[in-house]
Amino acid sequence: MSDLDRAIEQLRACRLIPESQVRELCYKARELLIEEGNVVSVDAPVTICGDIHGQFHDLMELFRVGGDVPDTNYLFMGDFVDRGFYSLESFLLLLCLKVRYPDRITLIRGNHESRQITTVYGFYDECIRKYGSANVWRYCCEVFDYLALGAIVLGASSELEPTSSTLNDTAQSSLPIADSALETEVLNSQGHVTMSTYRPRHRSSSDASTDSRNISPPRDISAAPGQVAAPSRSGAPGTGASSDGNGSAVTSQTGAVLCVHGGLSPLIDSVDKIRLIDRKQEVPHEGAMCDLLWSDPDEIEGWGLSPRGAGFLFGGDIVKQFNHLNGLSLVARAHQLVMEGYKEMFDGGIVTVWSAPNYCYRCGNVAAILELGEDASGGGTVARSNGEYGRSNGISGDHRVVSPGRRYRVFEAAAQDTRGMPAKKPVADYFLVSFLLINLLVSVSLLLTSLSSDTIERHIFFFSWSSWK
């Protein structure tokens, strides 16, 4: 077993690796990530995940639901750290998996992969507490600067074969018929499907010749996944992309899927412009890079100011125009808590995926992952290596882009008794300390100054009120 495999095994057990090994891991990760562009090309099938936020045990639940690496090809859309108790273990595990299986896991940057944000929301303090210095925090922040800003998923199928759990519900589904198939499976903490819905794709006669149903059946998540060799690829190393003899990645007529952490930017009207950003820096306070990590969709027209103080709000007209200009069928993003795990907006033109169940260990939400199946037909949309999108097989440029079939797996938080979260001191301890401190301060006041009785009462009230704030 290699040192990297041992590190993965140790981190899976939620045990930290030595600081020297973290330094070496971050160096190897930077060497790998620097070869990736600002927008990474990823082949379907792929499982897309939203925010993790240091909830390690829920990350393990995600792998149990979606399958382990390298069996499943994963794309994580940022915000690996902060807020949760185990940001270090979560991020270092994902980084180890990236170095070990570069073609089977893609990591893009979130707004929390930032020096300024992590000093406020917990990751910096966690590094100090667990390693005794800020060295590991600095190593990780250097990796943050090399993470891609987005990813393009190519080769997704518009078809979706219903699972056995949804076959009986297909006829009764109340979901509207659309140009893409959609399935939702809700799983409990034991991995059993408790609810499922399926919406078939409305297929016109022109689709008959391009029919291809090649999405994998659901896994039995109650058993440990077996080892499956990663498929051979001819694209750039570490991108998970395939290419033809001309260096052009070929997909089906299904439109490509853009994945970013936050959203769109008024400064970005094409995917090519994302590729021109100098990403190897701290997240700026404004500009295109900031917008991609901070913006949110909203029920407005055009652009609006964001209440976050960074990025923008953007409406359905912006999404529709951006998707049309870039040959996209879907924008997938994270960044916002969704109580149901995912939320599609603007006629399915954009989806928010949230993968941290019971966020901050108190919100009570469920989480979701998005699975896109592979189209084996091999014809249709072409995404050239320079980022321009065209059509093959004689398909005209104004041909309607078909959306990919989407399977959402919704899951609950990991069982509380398996978390091993740091125990909190009883409230009574804090009350006792506050009570003793109040008495001490009042006694000192009485000894050093001659105070009237009403002044003493006001002091006691002030300190008592402060202790309960």
C-alpha positions as CSV (number, residue, x, y, z in Angstrom):
1,M,0.0,0.0,0.0
2,S,1.4,3.4,-1.0
3,D,1.7,6.4,1.4
4,L,-1.2,8.0,-0.5
5,D,-3.5,5.0,-0.1
6,R,-2.6,4.9,3.6
7,A,-3.4,8.6,3.9
8,I,-6.8,8.0,2.3
9,E,-7.5,5.1,4.6
10,Q,-6.6,7.2,7.6
11,L,-8.7,10.2,6.6
12,R,-11.6,8.0,5.8
13,A,-11.5,7.0,9.5
14,C,-11.6,10.7,10.3
15,R,-8.0,10.7,11.6
16,L,-5.6,13.5,10.6
17,I,-2.4,12.9,8.7
18,P,1.0,14.4,9.8
19,E,1.8,18.0,8.9
20,S,4.7,16.9,6.7
21,Q,2.4,14.7,4.7
22,V,-0.1,17.5,4.3
23,R,2.7,19.7,2.9
24,E,3.6,17.0,0.4
25,L,0.0,16.4,-0.6
26,C,-0.7,20.1,-1.2
27,Y,2.4,20.3,-3.4
28,K,1.4,17.4,-5.5
29,A,-2.2,18.8,-5.8
30,R,-0.9,22.1,-7.0
31,E,1.3,20.4,-9.6
32,L,-1.8,18.6,-10.9
33,L,-4.3,21.5,-10.7
34,I,-2.0,23.9,-12.5
35,E,-2.3,21.7,-15.6
36,E,-6.1,22.2,-15.6
37,G,-7.7,25.2,-17.2
38,N,-10.1,27.6,-15.5
39,V,-12.9,25.5,-17.0
40,V,-12.3,21.8,-16.8
41,S,-13.9,19.4,-19.3
42,V,-15.6,16.4,-17.7
43,D,-17.1,13.4,-19.5
44,A,-20.5,12.0,-18.5
45,P,-21.5,9.9,-16.6
46,V,-20.8,12.2,-13.6
47,T,-22.2,12.9,-10.2
48,I,-22.4,16.6,-9.4
49,C,-22.2,17.7,-5.7
50,G,-22.8,21.0,-3.9
51,D,-21.5,22.5,-0.7
52,I,-19.8,20.1,1.9
53,H,-18.8,22.7,4.5
54,G,-16.6,20.4,6.7
55,Q,-19.5,17.9,7.5
56,F,-17.2,14.9,7.2
57,H,-19.7,12.2,8.3
58,D,-22.2,13.6,5.8
59,L,-19.5,13.4,3.1
60,M,-19.2,9.7,3.9
61,E,-22.9,9.4,3.6
62,L,-22.7,11.1,0.2
63,F,-20.2,8.5,-1.0
64,R,-22.4,5.7,0.4
65,V,-25.3,7.0,-1.6
66,G,-23.5,8.0,-4.8
67,G,-20.8,5.3,-4.9
68,D,-17.1,5.5,-4.0
69,V,-14.2,6.9,-5.9
70,P,-13.1,5.7,-8.5
71,D,-16.3,3.7,-9.2
72,T,-18.2,7.0,-9.5
73,N,-16.9,10.0,-11.4
74,Y,-17.5,13.0,-9.1
75,L,-17.6,16.8,-9.6
76,F,-17.6,18.9,-6.4
77,M,-18.6,22.6,-6.8
78,G,-16.7,24.1,-4.0
79,D,-17.2,25.2,-0.4
80,F,-15.4,22.2,1.1
81,V,-14.5,24.0,4.3
82,D,-15.8,26.3,7.1
83,R,-18.8,26.0,9.5
84,G,-18.6,22.2,10.0
85,F,-16.4,20.5,12.6
86,Y,-14.2,18.5,10.2
87,S,-13.2,20.9,7.4
88,L,-9.6,19.6,7.5
89,E,-10.5,15.9,7.3
90,S,-13.1,16.6,4.5
91,F,-10.8,18.8,2.3
92,L,-7.7,16.7,2.8
93,L,-9.6,13.5,1.9
94,L,-11.0,15.1,-1.3
95,L,-7.5,16.3,-2.1
96,C,-6.0,12.8,-1.6
97,L,-8.7,11.3,-3.9
98,K,-7.9,14.0,-6.5
99,V,-4.2,13.2,-6.5
100,R,-4.9,9.4,-6.5
101,Y,-7.6,9.4,-9.1
102,P,-7.2,12.7,-11.1
103,D,-9.6,11.6,-13.9
104,R,-12.4,10.5,-11.5
105,I,-12.9,13.5,-9.3
106,T,-13.0,17.2,-10.2
107,L,-12.8,20.0,-7.6
108,I,-13.8,23.6,-8.4
109,R,-13.4,26.6,-6.2
110,G,-16.2,28.0,-3.9
111,N,-16.3,31.4,-2.2
112,H,-15.2,29.8,1.0
113,E,-11.9,28.6,-0.5
114,S,-10.5,32.0,0.4
115,R,-8.0,33.3,3.0
116,Q,-10.3,36.1,4.2
117,I,-13.4,33.9,4.5
118,T,-11.7,31.0,6.2
119,T,-10.3,33.3,8.9
120,V,-13.9,34.2,9.9
121,Y,-15.9,31.1,9.4
122,G,-13.9,28.4,11.2
123,F,-11.3,26.8,8.9
124,Y,-8.3,28.9,10.1
125,D,-9.2,28.3,13.8
126,E,-9.6,24.5,13.1
127,C,-6.1,24.4,11.6
128,I,-4.6,26.1,14.6
129,R,-6.5,23.9,17.1
130,K,-5.7,20.6,15.4
131,Y,-2.1,21.3,14.2
132,G,-0.9,23.9,16.6
133,S,0.1,26.5,13.9
134,A,-1.2,28.1,10.8
135,N,1.2,26.1,8.5
136,V,-1.5,23.7,7.3
137,W,-3.9,26.5,6.7
138,R,-1.3,28.2,4.5
139,Y,-0.7,25.0,2.5
140,C,-4.4,24.6,1.9
141,C,-4.9,28.2,0.9
142,E,-2.2,27.8,-1.7
143,V,-4.1,24.9,-3.2
144,F,-7.3,27.0,-3.2
145,D,-5.6,29.5,-5.6
146,Y,-5.1,26.7,-8.2
147,L,-8.7,25.2,-8.1
148,A,-10.6,25.6,-11.4
149,L,-13.4,28.2,-11.6
150,G,-15.8,25.9,-13.4
151,A,-16.4,22.7,-15.3
152,I,-18.1,21.7,-18.6
153,V,-19.9,18.4,-18.6
154,L,-19.9,16.8,-22.1
155,G,-21.7,13.7,-23.4
156,A,-24.7,13.6,-21.1
157,S,-27.7,11.7,-22.3
158,S,-31.2,13.2,-22.6
159,E,-32.7,9.8,-21.8
160,L,-33.0,8.3,-18.4
161,E,-34.0,4.7,-17.7
162,P,-36.3,4.7,-14.7
163,T,-35.1,2.6,-11.7
164,S,-37.1,-0.3,-10.3
165,S,-38.3,1.9,-7.5
166,T,-39.9,4.4,-9.9
167,L,-41.3,2.0,-12.6
168,N,-44.6,1.6,-10.8
169,D,-44.9,5.4,-10.2
170,T,-44.2,6.5,-13.8
171,A,-47.8,6.6,-14.9
172,Q,-49.0,8.4,-11.8
173,S,-46.3,11.0,-11.8
174,S,-47.6,14.6,-11.7
175,L,-44.5,16.1,-13.1
176,P,-44.9,17.8,-16.5
177,I,-43.6,16.1,-19.6
178,A,-40.6,17.9,-20.9
179,D,-37.7,17.6,-23.3
180,S,-35.5,15.8,-20.7
181,A,-36.2,13.0,-18.3
182,L,-36.0,13.6,-14.6
183,E,-36.0,11.2,-11.6
184,T,-35.8,11.9,-7.9
185,E,-35.0,9.3,-5.3
186,V,-35.3,10.1,-1.6
187,L,-33.2,7.8,0.6
188,N,-33.3,7.4,4.4
189,S,-30.4,7.0,6.7
190,Q,-30.4,3.2,6.1
191,G,-30.1,3.8,2.3
192,H,-33.6,2.7,1.5
193,V,-35.6,4.6,-1.1
194,T,-38.6,6.0,0.8
195,M,-40.1,8.1,-2.1
196,S,-39.4,8.4,-5.8
197,T,-40.8,10.2,-8.9
198,Y,-40.1,9.8,-12.5
199,R,-40.8,12.1,-15.4
200,P,-40.2,10.7,-18.9
201,R,-38.8,12.8,-21.7
202,H,-41.3,13.9,-24.4
203,R,-39.7,12.5,-27.5
204,S,-40.6,13.8,-31.0
205,S,-40.2,11.8,-34.2
206,S,-37.0,13.5,-35.0
207,D,-35.5,12.0,-31.8
208,A,-36.1,8.4,-32.8
209,S,-32.8,8.1,-34.6
210,T,-30.7,9.4,-31.7
211,D,-32.3,7.4,-28.9
212,S,-29.7,6.1,-26.5
213,R,-30.4,4.9,-23.0
214,N,-27.2,4.3,-21.3
215,I,-27.4,5.5,-17.8
216,S,-26.2,3.1,-15.2
217,P,-28.9,1.4,-13.0
218,P,-28.9,2.4,-9.3
219,R,-26.3,0.9,-7.1
220,D,-27.0,-1.3,-4.0
221,I,-25.6,1.2,-1.5
222,S,-25.9,-1.2,1.3
223,A,-22.9,-3.1,0.1
224,A,-19.3,-1.8,-0.3
225,P,-18.6,-0.8,-3.9
226,G,-16.2,-3.0,-5.9
227,Q,-13.1,-1.7,-7.7
228,V,-13.8,-0.6,-11.2
229,A,-11.0,0.4,-13.5
230,A,-11.3,4.0,-14.8
231,P,-12.2,4.3,-18.5
232,S,-9.4,5.1,-20.9
233,R,-9.3,8.8,-22.0
234,S,-7.4,10.7,-24.6
235,G,-8.0,14.2,-23.4
236,A,-5.8,16.4,-21.2
237,P,-4.6,14.6,-18.1
238,G,-6.5,15.3,-15.0
239,T,-9.6,16.7,-16.9
240,G,-11.6,13.5,-17.5
241,A,-12.1,14.6,-21.1
242,S,-12.1,12.6,-24.2
243,S,-11.1,13.9,-27.6
244,D,-11.2,13.0,-31.3
245,G,-8.2,13.1,-33.6
246,N,-8.4,16.9,-34.0
247,G,-8.4,17.5,-30.2
248,S,-12.1,18.2,-30.1
249,A,-14.2,16.7,-27.3
250,V,-17.3,15.1,-28.9
251,T,-20.7,14.7,-27.1
252,S,-24.2,14.0,-28.1
253,Q,-26.8,16.5,-29.3
254,T,-27.6,17.1,-25.7
255,G,-26.3,20.5,-24.7
256,A,-23.3,20.8,-22.4
257,V,-23.7,21.5,-18.7
258,L,-21.7,24.4,-17.1
259,C,-20.9,23.9,-13.4
260,V,-19.8,26.9,-11.3
261,H,-20.1,27.5,-7.5
262,G,-22.1,30.7,-7.5
263,G,-23.5,31.9,-10.8
264,L,-23.1,34.2,-13.8
265,S,-21.4,37.6,-14.2
266,P,-22.4,40.6,-16.2
267,L,-18.8,40.7,-17.3
268,I,-19.0,37.1,-18.7
269,D,-21.1,36.3,-21.8
270,S,-19.2,33.3,-23.0
271,V,-17.4,30.3,-21.4
272,D,-14.2,31.5,-23.3
273,K,-14.1,34.6,-21.1
274,I,-14.0,32.5,-18.0
275,R,-10.9,30.8,-19.5
276,L,-9.1,34.2,-19.7
277,I,-9.3,35.0,-16.0
278,D,-6.2,34.9,-13.9
279,R,-7.5,32.5,-11.2
280,K,-4.2,32.0,-9.3
281,Q,-5.0,34.6,-6.6
282,E,-7.0,35.3,-3.6
283,V,-10.7,35.7,-4.4
284,P,-11.1,39.4,-5.3
285,H,-13.9,41.6,-3.8
286,E,-15.4,42.4,-7.3
287,G,-15.0,41.4,-10.9
288,A,-15.8,38.3,-13.0
289,M,-14.0,35.9,-10.7
290,C,-15.8,37.2,-7.7
291,D,-19.2,37.0,-9.5
292,L,-18.7,33.4,-10.5
293,L,-18.2,32.4,-6.9
294,W,-20.7,34.7,-5.2
295,S,-23.7,35.4,-7.5
296,D,-27.2,33.9,-7.1
297,P,-30.2,33.4,-9.4
298,D,-33.4,35.2,-8.4
299,E,-36.9,35.8,-9.7
300,I,-36.0,39.1,-11.3
301,E,-35.3,40.4,-14.8
302,G,-31.8,41.2,-15.7
303,W,-29.2,41.9,-13.1
304,G,-29.6,43.1,-9.5
305,L,-27.5,44.0,-6.5
306,S,-26.8,41.0,-4.2
307,P,-27.6,41.2,-0.5
308,R,-24.4,39.3,0.1
309,G,-22.4,42.4,-0.7
310,A,-20.5,40.5,-3.4
311,G,-21.6,39.2,-6.8
312,F,-25.0,39.8,-8.4
313,L,-28.5,38.6,-8.6
314,F,-29.5,37.4,-12.1
315,G,-32.9,36.5,-13.6
316,G,-34.2,33.9,-15.9
317,D,-33.7,36.0,-19.0
318,I,-30.0,36.2,-18.2
319,V,-29.8,32.4,-17.9
320,K,-31.7,31.8,-21.1
321,Q,-29.5,34.1,-23.1
322,F,-26.2,32.8,-21.6
323,N,-27.2,29.1,-22.3
324,H,-28.3,29.9,-25.8
325,L,-25.1,31.8,-26.7
326,N,-22.9,29.0,-25.3
327,G,-24.8,25.9,-26.5
328,L,-25.6,25.0,-22.9
329,S,-28.6,23.0,-21.7
330,L,-28.1,23.6,-18.0
331,V,-26.1,25.6,-15.5
332,A,-25.5,23.6,-12.3
333,R,-24.4,25.6,-9.2
334,A,-24.3,25.3,-5.4
335,H,-23.8,28.2,-2.9
336,Q,-27.3,28.5,-1.5
337,L,-29.0,26.3,1.1
338,V,-32.0,24.4,-0.4
339,M,-34.1,22.6,2.2
340,E,-35.2,20.0,-0.4
341,G,-31.6,19.3,-1.5
342,Y,-32.0,20.8,-5.0
343,K,-34.0,23.4,-6.8
344,E,-34.5,23.9,-10.5
345,M,-35.3,27.4,-11.8
346,F,-36.2,29.1,-15.1
347,D,-37.7,26.1,-16.9
348,G,-34.8,23.9,-15.8
349,G,-32.2,26.2,-17.2
350,I,-30.3,26.3,-13.9
351,V,-30.3,24.1,-10.8
352,T,-28.9,24.6,-7.3
353,V,-27.5,21.4,-5.7
354,W,-26.9,21.4,-2.0
355,S,-25.0,18.5,-0.5
356,A,-24.7,19.3,3.3
357,P,-27.7,17.8,5.1
358,N,-28.8,19.3,8.4
359,Y,-26.6,22.3,7.6
360,C,-24.5,23.5,10.5
361,Y,-26.0,20.6,12.4
362,R,-29.2,22.4,13.0
363,C,-31.0,23.5,9.8
364,G,-32.9,20.2,9.3
365,N,-32.6,20.2,5.5
366,V,-31.9,17.2,3.3
367,A,-29.1,17.1,0.8
368,A,-28.9,16.0,-2.9
369,I,-26.5,14.9,-5.6
370,L,-27.2,15.1,-9.3
371,E,-26.4,12.2,-11.6
372,L,-26.0,12.7,-15.4
373,G,-25.9,9.6,-17.5
374,E,-23.7,8.9,-20.6
375,D,-24.9,9.1,-24.1
376,A,-23.2,6.4,-26.2
377,S,-24.5,7.6,-29.6
378,G,-21.4,9.8,-30.0
379,G,-22.9,12.4,-32.3
380,G,-24.3,15.9,-31.9
381,T,-22.8,18.8,-30.1
382,V,-19.1,19.5,-30.4
383,A,-17.2,21.5,-27.8
384,R,-14.0,22.5,-29.5
385,S,-10.8,22.8,-27.5
386,N,-10.8,26.6,-27.9
387,G,-14.2,26.7,-26.1
388,E,-16.4,27.4,-29.1
389,Y,-19.5,25.3,-29.6
390,G,-20.7,24.0,-32.9
391,R,-22.8,21.2,-34.3
392,S,-21.8,18.0,-36.1
393,N,-23.6,15.5,-38.2
394,G,-25.2,18.3,-40.3
395,I,-27.2,19.7,-37.4
396,S,-27.9,23.4,-38.0
397,G,-26.7,26.1,-35.6
398,D,-30.2,27.1,-34.5
399,H,-31.2,23.5,-33.6
400,R,-32.9,23.3,-30.2
401,V,-30.5,22.1,-27.5
402,V,-31.8,19.1,-25.6
403,S,-31.5,19.1,-21.8
404,P,-29.8,16.1,-20.1
405,G,-31.7,13.5,-18.2
406,R,-31.2,14.1,-14.5
407,R,-31.4,11.8,-11.5
408,Y,-31.4,13.5,-8.1
409,R,-30.5,11.3,-5.1
410,V,-31.8,13.0,-2.0
411,F,-30.4,11.9,1.4
412,E,-30.5,12.6,5.1
413,A,-27.7,13.5,7.5
414,A,-25.6,10.8,8.9
415,A,-26.8,9.2,12.1
416,Q,-25.9,11.4,15.1
417,D,-24.4,8.6,17.1
418,T,-21.7,8.0,14.4
419,R,-20.5,11.6,14.2
420,G,-18.2,11.8,17.2
421,M,-18.7,15.6,17.4
422,P,-16.9,17.5,20.1
423,A,-19.0,17.5,23.2
424,K,-20.3,20.8,24.4
425,K,-20.0,21.8,28.0
426,P,-23.3,21.9,29.9
427,V,-25.0,25.3,30.1
428,A,-24.9,25.0,33.9
429,D,-21.1,25.3,33.9
430,Y,-21.2,28.6,32.0
431,F,-23.9,29.9,34.4
432,L,-21.9,28.9,37.4
433,V,-18.8,30.6,36.1
434,S,-20.8,33.8,35.3
435,F,-22.5,33.7,38.7
436,L,-19.1,33.4,40.5
437,L,-17.6,36.2,38.4
438,I,-20.5,38.5,39.1
439,N,-20.1,38.0,42.9
440,L,-16.4,38.5,42.6
441,L,-16.8,41.8,40.7
442,V,-19.5,43.0,43.1
443,S,-17.3,42.2,46.1
444,V,-14.3,44.1,44.6
445,S,-16.6,47.0,43.9
446,L,-17.8,47.1,47.5
447,L,-14.2,46.9,48.9
448,L,-12.7,49.6,46.6
449,T,-15.5,52.1,46.4
450,S,-18.4,53.3,48.6
451,L,-21.4,52.5,46.4
452,S,-25.0,52.9,47.3
453,S,-27.3,49.9,47.4
454,D,-29.2,50.9,44.3
455,T,-25.9,51.2,42.3
456,I,-24.9,47.7,43.4
457,E,-28.2,46.3,42.2
458,R,-27.7,48.0,38.8
459,H,-24.3,46.3,38.5
460,I,-25.7,42.9,39.4
461,F,-28.5,43.3,36.8
462,F,-26.0,44.4,34.1
463,F,-23.6,41.5,34.6
464,S,-26.5,39.0,34.9
465,W,-28.0,40.3,31.6
466,S,-24.7,40.2,29.9
467,S,-24.1,36.6,30.9
468,W,-27.3,35.5,29.3
469,K,-26.9,37.3,26.0
